[in-house]
Amino acid sequence: MSDLIVFSFDSESEAEGAYERIQGLQDDLVVELAGLALVKVDENGKTHVESPGAVGNIGVGAAGGALFGTLIGILFFVPFLGLVFGGVLGGLFAGLDKTGLNSEFRSRVKDAVAEGRSAVVLYAVKLTEDKFADALAPFNGTIVQTSLSEADEKELAHDLGSK
């Protein structure tokens, strides 16, 4: 089972600190990441996403990277390539509603990451919860979390066209 976790922060500096700390936790084997992104929403409501991409050990192949990138796009309504054609997007949202990424979760994320706020989004394959929580406590983030079962991940990846 994987965890998709969204941390919302009042300040950009807190979000950046948490983002850097999570990358360090990956190196320390406290978390095994399939994806990590820093999301900043400016005062005009425009969303900016930074991701370490292939830096370090982050990423579990092209399908995993595409899945995470698409999840970021869906959660924050950031345009993403290749999936905005035909009925694919509608089918994708229908598939998401069958998983832990239903409309209620997406709404909580949207509310938690409003104008002028920042967020860190991570897709963790493994997580040592107590060590992870202790390491991020100083950054004062608000947590929105959902867990995806292996079956949900496969179904979602199928809905995204990843094999």
N, C-alpha and C positions, 0 to 999 in steps of 0.2 A: 504494500500500500504506500502511496506517495501522499505528501501533504503540499497543498498550495496555500501559502500563508501570505497575507497582505498586512504589513505594518504601516500605519498612518502616523505622520509626524506633523507637529505644528510648525517646525522650522526646517529649512533646507539643511542646515548644518547638522541637526540631529539625525536626519535621514541619511546624509552622506557618511556620518560616523558609523551608523548601524550597518550601512552597506559595506563599508570597508571592514568592519568587524566580522561580518558574516563571511567575507572572503577569507579572512584569517581563520575562522572556525572550520572552513573547508580544509585548509592546510593542516589544521590540528586534528582532523578526522572527527570533529564533533557533529558535523553535518556533511552529507553527501548530496551535492546539488545537481539537479538536471537543468536548472535555469535560475537566473538571478537578474533582477532589473531594478534600477532606481528610476522612479517616476516622479516628475516634478510638474505641478500644475501652477502656471503663473497667474498673476492677478487678473488676467483677461480670460482665464479658463482654458488656455491652450496647454496641451499635455506634451511633455518632453520626456523621452525614455532613453536611458543609458543602460547598457548591458556589457559585462566583461566579455561576452562572446566566447571565443575559444581560449581565453586566458586561463591558465592553470588547467585544472581537471574538469572544469564546468562543462556540462553538455554530455549527453549520452547518444550522440549520433545525430544525423540529419533529421530523422523523424521526431526525436525528442526535442530538438531545437525548434523545428517548425511548430510542434505542438505548443511549446512554451510561448513562442512569439505570437501565435494566434490567440492564446489565452490572454496575453497582455493586450492585444488589439481588442478583444471582446470586452474585457473588464474596463478598459479605459477609453474605448471607442477611438483607438488610434488606428489610422488606416494601415492595412497590411496587404501585401501583394498576393495576387492570385486567387483570393477567396471571395471576391466581391462580385462574382459573375453568376447570373442566373439565380436558381433557387438554392444554391449552396449555402448561403448565409442563413436563410430561413431553416433549412434542414439542420444546420449546425446548432442554431439556437434551440430547436426542438430536441436535439441530442443532448445538449447541455442541461436542459430541464430534467432529464432523466438521471443526471448525476448530481453531485453535491454543488455544482455550479449553476444552480437554478436562478430564476429571476430574483428571488429574495436575497441570495448571496450577492449577486451583481449589484443590487440596489444598496446593500450595506456597504459594499466597496465604494460605490459612487458617492454615498453620503460621507464616508470616512475620508475620502480623498477629494476634497472640494478645492475651490480656487484658493491659491496662496499656500496650499499644503503640499507636502511631499510624501512619498511612500516607497517602501522597499517591498518587492514581490519576489518570493522565492518558491521554487518547486523543488522540494526535498525528497530524495529517494529514501534516505535514512537520516534520523535525527536523534541525538541524545538530549532529550527534552530538558532535564534539569540543568545541565551545563550550558545548553543553548540559551535558556531563559535567564540564567544568571549573567551571562555575557552581554545580553541585550538590555537588561533592566535599566542601566544608567541612561539609556537614550529616550526613555519615556514615550514609547510608541503605543498606539492603540491597535489592538490585534483583531483582525478579521481572518478566520481560518476555515478551511474545509478540507476534508480528506477525500481522496479519490481511491476507490478500490482498484485492483489490477484490472478487473473486468470493465469498470468505468473508464479507465485509461485507454484500454484497447478499443472500446466502443467509440470514445471520443476521437481517438486517432483515426479510426475507420471513417468517422463522420467528416474528419478533416482531409481525408484522402490519403493519409499516410498509411503505409502497409507495414 
